[in-house]
Amino acid sequence: IGTIVYANSTTASKSVAKQIADLIRVKQAQKQPCILGLATGSSPKGLYAELVRLHKEEGLSFKNVVSFNLDEYYPMEPDSVNSYVRFMKEQLFNHVDILLENYNVPDGLLSKEAIADYCDAYEAKIEALGGVDLQILGIGGNGHIGFNESGSLQNSKTRLVALDHITRVAASGDFGGLDNTPRTAITLGVKKIMEAKRVILMAWGEGKSNIIKASVEGGVTSAVPASFLQEHNNATFILDQAASSKLT
Ligand code: F6R
């Protein structure tokens, strides 16, 4: 894993946005789609704000972008305040020229019986496009990537998962208490994350410093799914000073 430390999350986010913009433009010149893997949560908000600015002020077009979000709570209505569909629309999709049919967020409204086939089709759609060019990740306090919680295997598929207590506690503020917080989610599996041609994981703040150290300098273990990225040949952790503060 490469690690790059920035003075703060704003400059770091701008640098990631620049890399995405460069990739989109290279693919445009080649008349190819640009396949992005996207995350929600607080960590990529600055990135999406900068991408919106690049669209509005510098003419960056998203017409050749096809995106796949990592995860969605289950069950979840797409227009609910906590849905990741809504998050993505508000943070990015509604403000750029990405085509409606070109963004994908796991469906939180499926019947239980339909989930397995839906997850297989989600992966097949990524494969049919030639795979993810650039996967954006955040990291949970327990080392989860997507909602691949501790114990997720390196070859895990896209699937319905039970959320860890620590993940539900972190989300409970948004849901008005733990009792209202979903217990399950649909997540892209570790295997598809590892198959992305390039991976950028972003982490900010002191609160992430211990898990960043474990992910980068600890053993490769399913206890810390982000540690699997040590075995990826093109993964970079983009950190602010505080998140990097425990690295040796
Ligand atoms: C969100 C996701 C999660 C978050 C992680 C960190 O799509 O896949 O793995 O990236 O929980 O969340 P924040 O950025 O809110 O600290």
Residues whose N, C-alpha, C, O or C-beta is under 5 A from the ligand:
A	BS01	F6R	A39 T40 G41 S42 S43 L70 D71 L137 G138 I139 G140 H144 I145 G146 F147
